[in-house]
């Protein structure tokens, strides 16, 4: 069998030690131990400011008056350290600290980055709050909850006009608000430029020296589904240990990485994984103001035509858009593939047709494939925890624990839950002792709620593959157990490129159903004008006919009631951020959708929901 050729990439972590315990419990460690690492992330900023002061740390395109973007504005490592000292001094002058941290409401930008570095340098915790809580939400409930949990002493919002309504609704009148641009009617604001103009004193350097591995760097809120989001404590120890773990599992990251990245810093993938690997390894991060949505993907493609990353991170919808664009865009193909060593996705399942399309373009352009890295992690693990062991990856593969991590595999409710222990695991949730206690077992392992299986039970060194979320799985009324993760992945793969995500229904009922959230590509099926409402598109005969064929195919592939999709409905209403139905990365929260759309699910299974698609009858 001839294996495909890949651009060379090292996989040093390939073997695990497995320890058996009573009750079918197993413990896994990788064979290489965790190497020494920095005590605090600030040490890496100081190191690179001295070793490579003129190297670009971060860059972003300038905003022009007409709303478009212009040339790149660069911040060097030397400038980043100098700015961090100035901003850190300004924060200390205000008496900010653990009980009065900094809340950052706005998106990724250079000011956000410098403010974060200033907080880290001065030992003042900060929290990047999801911008969606301010600019998408209509009730601001999650923003209020975040601010109540944090009790910030300062709030930053880059654009006063963009965030003004949210600030007016949620931020106390006596709380200092810092903005980069604009004014807030009836309220005084501090200019970010004024903080940046603060002269540093020995006090700020002493404050930095007083920080250590257990110092809290920041808080990151969980996405929040059926409950309000929790603030995950992130320490220097967590962040630095995890960056060292990443370098040992993915040595390519230590080679002055260049990133073109849109992933939001309020989420652990963008804010810890990618921001952190840039700073830890002396890399350069080009802030991408695009996103994998129709209105903004053009900006991402523009940036990738100009800046050649060495590693590239995205979510499945982003890779799908890039795969389609590369088929017809020679400049994009040539630049993106010129020096990239690894692609990496997280957040949702990557459909096999998208994977195949990427490999086809790569082999045609450069004669080899780019490894698609993947694994498993979460906000509470800083986030990197498990990574693949070789380039021949299939959808759902996770791999083995990163050095320094111990996994505990616990049989639970017919599945196997993976639990984490290691220096990169959070000590808990801020101001939530009960929630913290609930998430750790009696041996101190963090209970993830993620289910896993062996890739090959006869060869544990290949590692694990994903088996869904234990909390998402359910039983039909017959008592038959439905494994949601694999079934959902099967629907997305079979429905590509027209299925964005699927929510599996049928709890305590006699058959399985699915709510389908379509991709924008579904409009091509309808043959209607681009201005046609999505509901009209989804109810058009060509779209209905296509999904009739899909549900027939899925039903035929089912081996029983738990794997046979018996009815589906196409969703024209997008998932709600206010109700926790979707995360910042675009992943659908199964439980939240089912909770908030209970009436629709009932109508689907009662046969009273219009445009329900059912498969042709099973042969007698």
Secondary structure by P-SEA (a helix, b strand, c coil): ccccccccccccccbbbbbbbcccbbbbbcccccccccccaaaaaaaaaaacccccccccccccccccccbbbbbcaaaaaaaaaaaaaaaaaacccccbbbbbcccccaaaaaaaaaaaaacbbbbbcccccccccccaaaaaaaaaaccccbbbbcccccaaaaaaacccccbbbbbcccccccbbbbbaaaaaaccccaaaaaaaaaccccccccccccccccccbbbbbbcaaaaaaaaaaaaaaccccccbbbbbccccccccccccaaaaaaaacbbbbcccccccccccaaaaaaaaacccccbbbbcaaaaaaaaaaaaccaaaaaaaaccccbbbbccccccaaaaaaaaaaaaaaccccccccccccccccccccbbbccccccccccccccccbbbbbbbcccbbbbbbbcccccccccccaaaaaaaccccccccccbbbbbccccccccbbbbccccccccccccccccccaaaaaaaaaaacccccbbbbccccccbbbbbbbccccccccccccccccaaaaaacaaaaaaaaaaaaaaaaacccccccccbbbbbccccccccccccccccccaaaaaaaaaaaaaaaaacccccccccccccc
